[in-house]
C-alpha cells in the first residue's frame, strides 16, 4: 500500500513510498502535469531524506531522477478548459 503525503513544492503535489518503491505525483499546467511516476527500489532512507529536503524538486532532480529507473503510471485526461483558445 502506498502511503501518500502532500508536500509543499511548486512542482510536486504528493510523495509516497510503499516500503520498496517511491511514487511522485507532479503538478502544473504543462503536458503531462498531474502524472504519477513510480521509481523502483528506492531505499526508505532516500524517501526520508526526500521528505525532509528543503526543495523537493531539487532533491528529485539531483538524487532520484538519474539514479533510479522509473515508469509513468498515469496521466490525467485534459479538461476542455485546458484547451480553450478563445
Backbone as a printed PyTorch tensor [residue, N CA C, xyz], in Angstrom:
tensor([[[  0.8350,  -1.1820,   0.0000],
         [  0.0000,   0.0000,   0.0000],
         [  0.8840,   1.2510,   0.0000]],

        [[  0.5160,   2.2230,  -0.8060],
         [  1.2720,   3.4640,  -0.8910],
         [  0.7570,   4.4310,   0.1730]],

        [[  1.6760,   4.9410,   0.9820],
         [  1.3370,   5.9660,   1.9590],
         [  1.7000,   7.3190,   1.3520]],

        [[  0.6740,   8.0530,   0.8990],
         [  0.8730,   9.3430,   0.2420],
         [  0.9420,  10.4680,   1.2640]],

        [[  1.7920,  11.4670,   0.9800],
         [  1.8880,  12.6590,   1.8050],
         [  1.8740,  13.8730,   0.8910]],

        [[  1.0030,  14.8330,   1.1900],
         [  1.0130,  16.1130,   0.4790],
         [  2.2890,  16.8480,   0.8520]],

        [[  2.9110,  17.5100,  -0.1280],
         [  4.1470,  18.2320,   0.1490],
         [  4.0490,  19.6670,  -0.3310]],

        [[  4.8660,  20.5110,   0.2750],
         [  4.9370,  21.9210,  -0.0970],
         [  6.0060,  22.0590,  -1.1740]],

        [[  5.5810,  22.1080,  -2.4220],
         [  6.5000,  22.1660,  -3.5470],
         [  5.7960,  22.8250,  -4.7260]],

        [[  6.5510,  23.5360,  -5.5320],
         [  5.9460,  24.1730,  -6.7130],
         [  5.7090,  23.1740,  -7.8380]],

        [[  6.4040,  22.0390,  -7.8240],
         [  6.2950,  21.0800,  -8.9210],
         [  5.7310,  19.7240,  -8.5210]],

        [[  5.7770,  19.3880,  -7.2400],
         [  5.3650,  18.0710,  -6.7650],
         [  4.1770,  18.2160,  -5.8330]],

        [[  3.1330,  17.4510,  -6.0920],
         [  1.9250,  17.5110,  -5.2680],
         [  1.9750,  16.5450,  -4.0860]],

        [[  2.3870,  15.3030,  -4.3640],
         [  2.3990,  14.2610,  -3.3360],
         [  3.5950,  13.3460,  -3.5390]],

        [[  4.0270,  12.7630,  -2.4370],
         [  5.0970,  11.7740,  -2.4690],
         [  4.6180,  10.5740,  -1.6600]],

        [[  4.8860,   9.3840,  -2.1820],
         [  4.5030,   8.1730,  -1.4760],
         [  5.5970,   7.1260,  -1.5370]],

        [[  5.5440,   6.1930,  -0.6060],
         [  6.5140,   5.0850,  -0.5670],
         [  5.7650,   3.8650,  -0.0420]],

        [[  6.0480,   2.7180,  -0.6360],
         [  5.3530,   1.5020,  -0.2050],
         [  6.2830,   0.5170,   0.4990]],

        [[  7.4370,   1.0130,   0.9490],
         [  8.4090,   0.1490,   1.5770],
         [  9.4550,  -0.3510,   0.6070]],

        [[  9.2050,  -0.1820,  -0.6830],
         [ 10.1380,  -0.6270,  -1.7150],
         [ 10.3360,   0.4280,  -2.7950]],

        [[  9.2470,   0.9590,  -3.3190],
         [  9.2960,   1.9080,  -4.4300],
         [  8.7970,   3.2790,  -3.9800]],

        [[  9.2580,   4.2980,  -4.7060],
         [  8.8660,   5.6720,  -4.4600],
         [  7.8630,   6.0920,  -5.5240]],

        [[  6.8760,   6.8750,  -5.1410],
         [  5.8470,   7.3590,  -6.0550],
         [  5.7570,   8.8690,  -5.9290]],

        [[  5.7020,   9.5520,  -7.0750],
         [  5.6220,  11.0070,  -7.0810],
         [  4.4960,  11.4370,  -8.0050]],

        [[  3.6270,  12.2940,  -7.4850],
         [  2.5890,  12.9130,  -8.3140],
         [  3.0030,  14.3590,  -8.5380]],

        [[  3.1890,  14.7020,  -9.8130],
         [  3.6140,  16.0460, -10.1810],
         [  2.4020,  16.9430, -10.3880]],

        [[  2.6180,  18.2470, -10.2840],
         [  1.5440,  19.1980, -10.5460],
         [  2.0190,  20.2160, -11.5590]],

        [[  1.1110,  21.0460, -12.0330],
         [  1.4440,  22.0700, -13.0120],
         [  0.4670,  22.0580, -14.1590]],

        [[  0.7770,  22.8470, -15.1710],
         [ -0.1370,  23.0020, -16.3040],
         [  0.4600,  22.5470, -17.6270]],

        [[  1.6950,  22.0810, -17.6290],
         [  2.3220,  21.6110, -18.8540],
         [  1.7350,  20.2590, -19.2590]],

        [[  1.9460,  19.8310, -20.5000],
         [  1.5230,  18.4780, -20.8820],
         [  2.2050,  17.4600, -19.9730]],

        [[  1.4340,  16.5270, -19.4830],
         [  1.9720,  15.5180, -18.5780],
         [  1.8630,  15.8990, -17.1180]],

        [[  1.4790,  17.1440, -16.8310],
         [  1.3260,  17.5690, -15.4450],
         [  0.2280,  16.7530, -14.7800]],

        [[  0.4250,  16.4440, -13.5430],
         [ -0.5240,  15.6170, -12.8140],
         [ -0.2040,  14.1420, -12.9260]],

        [[  0.8410,  13.8260, -13.6590],
         [  1.2410,  12.4330, -13.8460],
         [  1.8270,  11.8540, -12.5670]],

        [[  1.6640,  10.5530, -12.4260],
         [  2.2630,   9.8230, -11.3140],
         [  3.3630,   8.9360, -11.8730]],

        [[  4.5350,   9.0360, -11.2400],
         [  5.6800,   8.2050, -11.6250],
         [  6.0570,   7.2780, -10.4780]],

        [[  6.4490,   6.0790, -10.8350],
         [  6.9480,   5.0930,  -9.8800],
         [  8.4470,   4.9470, -10.1020]],

        [[  9.2240,   5.0990,  -9.0380],
         [ 10.6780,   4.9130,  -9.0800],
         [ 10.9960,   3.6350,  -8.3180]],

        [[ 11.6970,   2.7250,  -8.9640],
         [ 11.8890,   1.3750,  -8.4350],
         [ 13.0740,   1.2660,  -7.4740]],

        [[ 12.8640,   0.4630,  -6.4290],
         [ 13.9180,   0.1010,  -5.4760],
         [ 14.5800,   1.3190,  -4.8260]],

        [[ 13.7590,   2.2440,  -4.3750],
         [ 14.2660,   3.4250,  -3.6780],
         [ 14.2610,   3.1210,  -2.1770]],

        [[ 15.4370,   3.0970,  -1.5510],
         [ 15.5030,   2.7600,  -0.1270],
         [ 14.7120,   3.7320,   0.7490]],

        [[ 14.2660,   3.2330,   1.8670],
         [ 13.4910,   4.0360,   2.8210],
         [ 14.2540,   5.2940,   3.2410]],

        [[ 15.5730,   5.1930,   3.4480],
         [ 16.3330,   6.3640,   3.9000],
         [ 16.3350,   7.4700,   2.8420]],

        [[ 16.2910,   7.1110,   1.5550],
         [ 16.2260,   8.1210,   0.4930],
         [ 14.8670,   8.8190,   0.5410]],

        [[ 13.8180,   8.0410,   0.7530],
         [ 12.4750,   8.6150,   0.9040],
         [ 12.4410,   9.5940,   2.0820]],

        [[ 13.0120,   9.2140,   3.2000],
         [ 13.0190,  10.0750,   4.3880],
         [ 13.8020,  11.3620,   4.1020]],

        [[ 14.9520,  11.2420,   3.4530],
         [ 15.7330,  12.4300,   3.0970],
         [ 14.9590,  13.3220,   2.1210]],

        [[ 14.2640,  12.7010,   1.1810],
         [ 13.4350,  13.4350,   0.2280],
         [ 12.3550,  14.2230,   0.9650]],

        [[ 11.6720,  13.5670,   1.8690],
         [ 10.5990,  14.2190,   2.6200],
         [ 11.1330,  15.3550,   3.4970]],

        [[ 12.3590,  15.2250,   3.9650],
         [ 12.9550,  16.2480,   4.8340],
         [ 13.7090,  17.3260,   4.0660]],

        [[ 13.8220,  17.1700,   2.7590],
         [ 14.5800,  18.1420,   1.9670],
         [ 13.8460,  19.4750,   1.8880]],

        [[ 14.6190,  20.5190,   1.7950],
         [ 14.0450,  21.8580,   1.6970],
         [ 13.3780,  22.0850,   0.3460]],

        [[ 14.0280,  21.6080,  -0.7220],
         [ 13.4720,  21.7320,  -2.0700],
         [ 13.2230,  20.3340,  -2.6340]],

        [[ 11.9660,  19.9670,  -2.7350],
         [ 11.6060,  18.6460,  -3.2580],
         [ 12.0330,  18.5030,  -4.7210]],

        [[ 11.8330,  19.5500,  -5.5150],
         [ 12.1920,  19.4910,  -6.9360],
         [ 13.6930,  19.3050,  -7.1160]],

        [[ 14.4810,  20.0390,  -6.3520],
         [ 15.9340,  19.9380,  -6.4560],
         [ 16.4070,  18.5490,  -6.0170]],

        [[ 15.8490,  18.0370,  -4.9260],
         [ 16.2220,  16.7030,  -4.4620],
         [ 15.8730,  15.6630,  -5.5230]],

        [[ 14.6730,  15.7660,  -6.0970],
         [ 14.2580,  14.8510,  -7.1570],
         [ 15.2530,  14.8770,  -8.3140]],

        [[ 15.5880,  16.0720,  -8.7660],
         [ 16.4780,  16.2160,  -9.9200],
         [ 17.8940,  15.7150,  -9.6320]],

        [[ 18.3890,  15.9400,  -8.4200],
         [ 19.7720,  15.5890,  -8.0850],
         [ 19.9620,  14.1520,  -7.6020]],

        [[ 18.9860,  13.6050,  -6.8800],
         [ 19.2070,  12.3260,  -6.2160],
         [ 18.2940,  11.1830,  -6.6580]],

        [[ 17.2550,  11.4800,  -7.4110],
         [ 16.3060,  10.4240,  -7.7820],
         [ 16.2380,  10.2200,  -9.2880]],

        [[ 16.0740,  11.2790, -10.0380],
         [ 15.8030,  11.2080, -11.4750],
         [ 16.7960,  10.3340, -12.2370]],

        [[ 18.0790,  10.5290, -12.0280],
         [ 19.0770,   9.7840, -12.8090],
         [ 19.5880,   8.5170, -12.1140]],

        [[ 19.1620,   8.2700, -10.8870],
         [ 19.6920,   7.1310, -10.1290],
         [ 18.7570,   5.9230, -10.0670]],

        [[ 17.4740,   6.1340, -10.3060],
         [ 16.5020,   5.0470, -10.1780],
         [ 15.6730,   4.9290, -11.4470]],

        [[ 15.4530,   3.7020, -11.8760],
         [ 14.5940,   3.5030, -13.0420],
         [ 13.1540,   3.8100, -12.6510]],

        [[ 12.3830,   4.2260, -13.6460],
         [ 11.0200,   4.6550, -13.3510],
         [ 10.0830,   4.3250, -14.4970]],

        [[  8.8000,   4.4730, -14.2070],
         [  7.7800,   4.3830, -15.2470],
         [  6.6450,   5.3280, -14.8950]],

        [[  6.0290,   5.8600, -15.9520],
         [  4.8540,   6.6990, -15.7550],
         [  3.6720,   5.7760, -15.5030]],

        [[  2.9790,   6.0030, -14.3980],
         [  1.8370,   5.1630, -14.0440],
         [  0.5450,   5.7060, -14.6200]],

        [[  0.3840,   7.0250, -14.6220],
         [ -0.8580,   7.6070, -15.1240],
         [ -0.6440,   9.0610, -15.5010]],

        [[ -1.4950,   9.5180, -16.3880],
         [ -1.5520,  10.9180, -16.7850],
         [ -3.0160,  11.3110, -16.8100]],

        [[ -3.3580,  12.3980, -16.1530],
         [ -4.7610,  12.8050, -16.1670],
         [ -5.2140,  13.2180, -17.5560]],

        [[ -6.4690,  13.0080, -17.8260],
         [ -7.0390,  13.4160, -19.1100],
         [ -7.2640,  14.9230, -19.0910]],

        [[ -6.9540,  15.5900, -20.2010],
         [ -7.1340,  17.0450, -20.2350],
         [ -8.6090,  17.4130, -20.1510]],

        [[ -8.8550,  18.5460, -19.5230],
         [-10.2150,  19.0670, -19.4780],
         [-10.3860,  20.0470, -20.6190]],

        [[-11.6070,  20.3410, -20.9670],
         [-11.8510,  21.2460, -22.0850],
         [-11.2960,  22.6290, -21.8110]],

        [[-11.2110,  23.0570, -20.5490],
         [-10.6960,  24.3920, -20.2420],
         [ -9.2050,  24.5000, -20.4820]],

        [[ -8.4880,  23.3860, -20.4970],
         [ -7.0670,  23.4310, -20.7580],
         [ -6.7750,  23.7830, -22.2120]],

        [[ -7.7260,  23.6050, -23.0860],
         [ -7.5120,  23.8520, -24.4990],
         [ -8.3520,  25.0120, -25.0190]],

        [[ -8.8580,  25.8300, -24.1580],
         [ -9.6540,  26.9810, -24.5490],
         [ -8.7480,  28.0020, -25.2190]],

        [[ -9.1000,  28.4120, -26.4150],
         [ -8.2480,  29.3290, -27.1680],
         [ -8.9030,  30.6890, -27.3870]],

        [[-10.1630,  30.8210, -27.0410],
         [-10.8530,  31.9940, -27.4550],
         [-11.1660,  33.0020, -26.4840]]])
